[in-house]
Amino acid sequence: MHKRKHTAAEKFTIIQEIESGHIGVKAATQKFGVTKTTLAKPLEALACNMPL
């Protein structure tokens, strides 16, 4: 399987969808082809109100 690096902008878009409630984390991983690990750091920062 080929690994793809997602840009910060792509991750930000995914996180925005999750945060807005339009999509859950599991659905986002399937829709965008990312792993939960890829989203873990941005989601943790968001939960702690830290800058991404």
FIKOLTOR-91226 format. One record per atom (N, C-alpha, C, CB): x, y, z; atom name; residue number from 0; residue in three letters. Coordinates in nm, 3 decimals, always signed. Atoms other than C-alpha are relative to their C-alpha. Glycine has a CB too. Layout:
BEGIN
R        x        y        z   a    k    r
R        X        Y        Z  CA  NUM  ALA
...
//
This chain:
BEGIN
R        x        y        z   a    k    r
R   +0.085   -0.119   +0.000   N    0  MET
R   +0.000   +0.000   +0.000  CA    0  MET
R   +0.088   +0.124   +0.000   C    0  MET
R   -0.096   +0.000   +0.122  CB    0  MET
R   -0.077   -0.123   +0.014   N    1  HIS
R   +0.130   +0.343   -0.094  CA    1  HIS
R   -0.041   +0.100   +0.108   C    1  HIS
R   -0.020   +0.062   -0.141  CB    1  HIS
R   +0.028   -0.103   -0.100   N    2  LYS
R   +0.160   +0.597   +0.188  CA    2  LYS
R   -0.001   +0.136   -0.066   C    2  LYS
R   +0.104   -0.004   +0.114  CB    2  LYS
R   +0.010   -0.134   +0.055   N    3  ARG
R   +0.058   +0.950   +0.109  CA    3  ARG
R   +0.012   +0.100   +0.114   C    3  ARG
R   -0.133   +0.020   -0.077  CB    3  ARG
R   -0.011   -0.107   -0.099   N    4  LYS
R   +0.162   +1.257   +0.304  CA    4  LYS
R   -0.112   +0.099   -0.023   C    4  LYS
R   +0.138   +0.069   -0.009  CB    4  LYS
R   +0.107   -0.098   +0.010   N    5  HIS
R   -0.130   +1.486   +0.375  CA    5  HIS
R   +0.055   +0.136   +0.042   C    5  HIS
R   -0.123   -0.040   +0.087  CB    5  HIS
R   -0.046   -0.134   -0.032   N    6  THR
R   -0.062   +1.858   +0.376  CA    6  THR
R   -0.072   +0.051   +0.125   C    6  THR
R   -0.023   +0.097   -0.118  CB    6  THR
R   +0.063   -0.061   -0.116   N    7  ALA
R   -0.140   +2.074   +0.676  CA    7  ALA
R   -0.139   +0.052   -0.034   C    7  ALA
R   +0.088   +0.114   +0.055  CB    7  ALA
R   +0.130   -0.052   +0.043   N    8  ALA
R   -0.423   +2.231   +0.478  CA    8  ALA
R   -0.104   -0.112   -0.010   C    8  ALA
R   +0.014   +0.071   -0.136  CB    8  ALA
R   +0.092   +0.114   +0.009   N    9  GLU
R   -0.577   +1.890   +0.408  CA    9  GLU
R   -0.041   -0.047   +0.139   C    9  GLU
R   +0.065   -0.117   -0.079  CB    9  GLU
R   +0.032   +0.043   -0.137   N   10  LYS
R   -0.553   +1.790   +0.774  CA   10  LYS
R   -0.092   +0.101   +0.066   C   10  LYS
R   +0.130   -0.016   +0.083  CB   10  LYS
R   +0.083   -0.104   -0.057   N   11  PHE
R   -0.703   +2.124   +0.875  CA   11  PHE
R   -0.144   -0.011   -0.047   C   11  PHE
R   +0.056   +0.138   -0.034  CB   11  PHE
R   +0.133   +0.018   +0.057   N   12  THR
R   -0.999   +2.067   +0.643  CA   12  THR
R   -0.072   -0.118   +0.066   C   12  THR
R   +0.009   -0.022   -0.152  CB   12  THR
R   +0.058   +0.118   -0.063   N   13  ILE
R   -1.057   +1.721   +0.789  CA   13  ILE
R   -0.038   +0.031   +0.144   C   13  ILE
R   +0.099   -0.119   -0.005  CB   13  ILE
R   +0.027   -0.035   -0.140   N   14  ILE
R   -1.032   +1.852   +1.146  CA   14  ILE
R   -0.119   +0.094   +0.011   C   14  ILE
R   +0.124   +0.065   +0.064  CB   14  ILE
R   +0.115   -0.091   -0.001   N   15  GLN
R   -1.278   +2.131   +1.064  CA   15  GLN
R   -0.131   -0.077   -0.014   C   15  GLN
R   +0.012   +0.104   -0.112  CB   15  GLN
R   +0.121   +0.080   +0.019   N   16  GLU
R   -1.532   +1.876   +0.942  CA   16  GLU
R   -0.034   -0.077   +0.126   C   16  GLU
R   +0.017   -0.097   -0.117  CB   16  GLU
R   +0.024   +0.075   -0.124   N   17  ILE
R   -1.489   +1.668   +1.257  CA   17  ILE
R   -0.049   +0.093   +0.109   C   17  ILE
R   +0.129   -0.072   +0.046  CB   17  ILE
R   +0.036   -0.095   -0.104   N   18  GLU
R   -1.506   +1.970   +1.487  CA   18  GLU
R   -0.140   +0.057   -0.019   C   18  GLU
R   +0.101   +0.112   +0.005  CB   18  GLU
R   +0.133   -0.057   +0.026   N   19  SER
R   -1.819   +2.105   +1.317  CA   19  SER
R   -0.112   -0.100   +0.024   C   19  SER
R   -0.007   +0.052   -0.141  CB   19  SER
R   +0.102   +0.102   -0.025   N   20  GLY
R   -1.994   +1.777   +1.379  CA   20  GLY
R   -0.058   -0.061   -0.126   C   20  GLY
R   -0.109   +0.057   +0.081  CB   20  GLY
R   +0.051   +0.055   +0.125   N   21  HIS
R   -2.052   +1.702   +1.011  CA   21  HIS
R   +0.041   -0.144   -0.022   C   21  HIS
R   +0.048   +0.084   -0.116  CB   21  HIS
R   -0.054   +0.133   +0.022   N   22  ILE
R   -1.849   +1.383   +1.032  CA   22  ILE
R   +0.075   -0.042   +0.126   C   22  ILE
R   +0.094   -0.003   -0.127  CB   22  ILE
R   -0.074   +0.052   -0.113   N   23  GLY
R   -1.701   +1.161   +1.300  CA   23  GLY
R   +0.141   -0.038   -0.040   C   23  GLY
R   -0.072   -0.120   +0.061  CB   23  GLY
R   -0.139   +0.035   +0.028   N   24  VAL
R   -1.338   +1.056   +1.330  CA   24  VAL
R   +0.007   -0.125   -0.087   C   24  VAL
R   +0.077   -0.021   +0.131  CB   24  VAL
R   -0.004   +0.124   +0.077   N   25  LYS
R   -1.403   +0.705   +1.200  CA   25  LYS
R   -0.045   +0.024   -0.144   C   25  LYS
R   -0.089   -0.108   +0.066  CB   25  LYS
R   +0.048   -0.030   +0.135   N   26  ALA
R   -1.602   +0.834   +0.904  CA   26  ALA
R   +0.102   +0.084   -0.077   C   26  ALA
R   -0.135   +0.074   +0.006  CB   26  ALA
R   -0.102   -0.084   +0.065   N   27  ALA
R   -1.331   +1.092   +0.831  CA   27  ALA
R   +0.118   -0.084   -0.047   C   27  ALA
R   +0.049   +0.110   +0.096  CB   27  ALA
R   -0.113   +0.084   +0.041   N   28  THR
R   -1.061   +0.827   +0.824  CA   28  THR
R   -0.034   -0.077   -0.127   C   28  THR
R   +0.038   -0.099   +0.112  CB   28  THR
R   +0.042   +0.074   +0.119   N   29  GLN
R   -1.260   +0.632   +0.567  CA   29  GLN
R   -0.018   +0.093   -0.120   C   29  GLN
R   -0.131   -0.075   +0.028  CB   29  GLN
R   +0.028   -0.093   +0.108   N   30  LYS
R   -1.368   +0.933   +0.360  CA   30  LYS
R   +0.127   +0.058   -0.061   C   30  LYS
R   -0.089   +0.113   +0.050  CB   30  LYS
R   -0.120   -0.068   +0.047   N   31  PHE
R   -1.024   +1.093   +0.337  CA   31  PHE
R   +0.121   -0.091   -0.013   C   31  PHE
R   +0.033   +0.112   +0.093  CB   31  PHE
R   -0.110   +0.095   +0.013   N   32  GLY
R   -0.808   +0.782   +0.350  CA   32  GLY
R   +0.116   +0.030   +0.093   C   32  GLY
R   +0.049   +0.000   -0.140  CB   32  GLY
R   -0.103   -0.025   -0.100   N   33  VAL
R   -0.619   +0.884   +0.662  CA   33  VAL
R   -0.019   -0.096   +0.117   C   33  VAL
R   -0.003   +0.148   +0.049  CB   33  VAL
R   +0.011   +0.083   -0.119   N   34  THR
R   -0.548   +0.695   +0.981  CA   34  THR
R   -0.032   +0.089   +0.120   C   34  THR
R   +0.129   -0.081   +0.025  CB   34  THR
R   +0.024   -0.075   -0.122   N   35  LYS
R   -0.651   +0.797   +1.330  CA   35  LYS
R   +0.131   +0.058   +0.053   C   35  LYS
R   -0.065   -0.089   +0.106  CB   35  LYS
R   -0.131   -0.047   -0.043   N   36  THR
R   -0.280   +0.831   +1.403  CA   36  THR
R   +0.035   +0.131   -0.069   C   36  THR
R   +0.108   -0.106   -0.028  CB   36  THR
R   -0.027   -0.123   +0.075   N   37  THR
R   -0.251   +1.097   +1.131  CA   37  THR
R   -0.074   +0.118   +0.060   C   37  THR
R   -0.040   -0.018   -0.147  CB   37  THR
R   +0.082   -0.107   -0.056   N   38  LEU
R   -0.526   +1.297   +1.299  CA   38  LEU
R   +0.020   +0.020   +0.150   C   38  LEU
R   -0.144   -0.027   -0.027  CB   38  LEU
R   -0.013   -0.003   -0.145   N   39  ALA
R   -0.422   +1.230   +1.659  CA   39  ALA
R   +0.059   +0.130   +0.052   C   39  ALA
R   +0.085   -0.115   +0.046  CB   39  ALA
R   -0.067   -0.120   -0.050   N   40  LYS
R   -0.184   +1.524   +1.706  CA   40  LYS
R   -0.087   +0.125   -0.020   C   40  LYS
R   +0.135   +0.018   -0.070  CB   40  LYS
R   +0.087   -0.117   +0.017   N   41  PRO
R   -0.413   +1.788   +1.549  CA   41  PRO
R   -0.126   -0.004   +0.089   C   41  PRO
R   -0.042   +0.011   -0.146  CB   41  PRO
R   +0.119   +0.013   -0.085   N   42  LEU
R   -0.714   +1.652   +1.741  CA   42  LEU
R   +0.035   +0.027   +0.145   C   42  LEU
R   -0.062   -0.139   -0.015  CB   42  LEU
R   -0.043   -0.024   -0.139   N   43  GLU
R   -0.520   +1.655   +2.068  CA   43  GLU
R   +0.023   +0.149   +0.023   C   43  GLU
R   +0.130   -0.080   +0.032  CB   43  GLU
R   -0.025   -0.143   -0.011   N   44  ALA
R   -0.407   +2.013   +2.007  CA   44  ALA
R   -0.132   +0.077   +0.005   C   44  ALA
R   +0.085   +0.049   -0.118  CB   44  ALA
R   +0.130   -0.064   +0.004   N   45  LEU
R   -0.764   +2.112   +1.929  CA   45  LEU
R   -0.073   -0.018   +0.134   C   45  LEU
R   -0.085   -0.058   -0.115  CB   45  LEU
R   +0.065   +0.028   -0.128   N   46  ALA
R   -0.893   +1.947   +2.247  CA   46  ALA
R   +0.059   +0.082   +0.114   C   46  ALA
R   +0.011   -0.148   +0.033  CB   46  ALA
R   -0.071   -0.077   -0.103   N   47  CYS
R   -0.634   +2.135   +2.454  CA   47  CYS
R   +0.007   +0.148   -0.032   C   47  CYS
R   +0.139   -0.054   +0.019  CB   47  CYS
R   -0.003   -0.141   +0.046   N   48  ASN
R   -0.690   +2.464   +2.266  CA   48  ASN
R   +0.142   +0.047   -0.026   C   48  ASN
R   -0.067   +0.092   +0.102  CB   48  ASN
R   -0.138   -0.035   +0.035   N   49  MET
R   -0.327   +2.457   +2.153  CA   49  MET
R   +0.004   +0.034   -0.148   C   49  MET
R   +0.099   -0.115   +0.034  CB   49  MET
R   -0.012   -0.029   +0.143   N   50  PRO
R   -0.215   +2.603   +1.822  CA   50  PRO
R   +0.045   -0.123   -0.077   C   50  PRO
R   +0.097   +0.115   -0.024  CB   50  PRO
R   -0.039   +0.112   +0.084   N   51  LEU
R   -0.181   +2.350   +1.540  CA   51  LEU
R   +0.132   +0.034   -0.059   C   51  LEU
R   -0.104   -0.031   -0.109  CB   51  LEU
//
